[in-house]
Amino acid sequence: MALVQIEESLLLEILNRANYLTSVMQSLYERVRNREASDWLTLEDLCGLLNISATKARTLKTIGKIGFVKCGKKCLYHAGDAWELLERVDHRKNNE
């Protein structure tokens, strides 16, 4: 095992970023934990949940990877499909 030395300021920066990421994850969890698979997500919710751009979300809609309904000019996306996408991505990362 190798011993690595870093400056204290760099260590503090790393710890601050880790704390920030933890707070972001907790925030996302709080936003989606009470959602049911039958719920519908706005474009913003979908992008935040999947961490993708609006363009990528629209592409998923166009190719049929995620269900949606159109309410006037606004699209609502099926939350169950979003969860399935997350599970597939997580499954792929675990198998690599």
N, C-alpha and C positions, 0 to 999 in steps of 0.2 A: 504494500500500500504506500502511495506517495503522499508526502506532506506538501500542501500548497499554502503559500502565504499570500494574503491580499491586504490591501490597505483597509483601515477601519471605515473610511468613508464609503468605499466600494461595498463592503459588507452591509453597512447601514442602508445603502441604496437598494441592494438586493432584497433585504428584509422589508423595506418599505414597499417595493413592488409586489412582493409576495403577499403582504397585508392588503394591498389594493386589490389584487386578483381575488383574494379570499372574500373581500367585501363585495366585489362585483358578482362572484358566484352566489353568495348568499342573497344578494338582491334579486338575481335572476330566479333563484329557487323560490323565493317568496312570491314572485310574480306569477309563477306557473304551478306551484304546488297544489293550489285549490282548483285547478282546471281539470275537467273531465275530458276523456278522449272524444266525447261527442260535442265538445265546445267548438266554437269557431274563433279564429284568430284574425286580427287585422294584419295588414301588410307589415306594419311596424313591429307588432308582436312576433310575427313569424320570423322576420329578419333578426330580431333580437334573440329569439330562442335558438335558431339554427346558426347564428353568427354569419349571415350571408347578406349580400347586397340586395336591393330591391330588384335589380335586373335579374339576378340569379333566381330569386323567388318567382318572378314572372316566367322565367324559362322553365322552372319545375312545374308551374301551372300549365304552360303551353304543351309540354311533352307528356303531361298526364301523370306525373309523379306525386302530385298533391291535389286533393279534391278542393273544390271551391264553389261558392255560389256568388252570384252577382246581385248586389242590392243597389239599384240605381247605378251610379258611376263607381261604386266601391265594391271591391271583392273581399269576401271573407273566406279564409282558408281553414280546412278541416284539421283540427288539432290532433286527431288520431293519426293522420298521415304524417304530420310533422314528428310525432313521437316515434313512428316507425322508421322514418329517415334517420333520426338520432340514434336509434338502436342499431340500425345497419352500419352506420359510420362507426359507432362504438365497437361493434362486433368485429369490423374490419381492422380497427386499430389494435384490438386485443389479439388478433390472429397473426399480426405481422411481427 
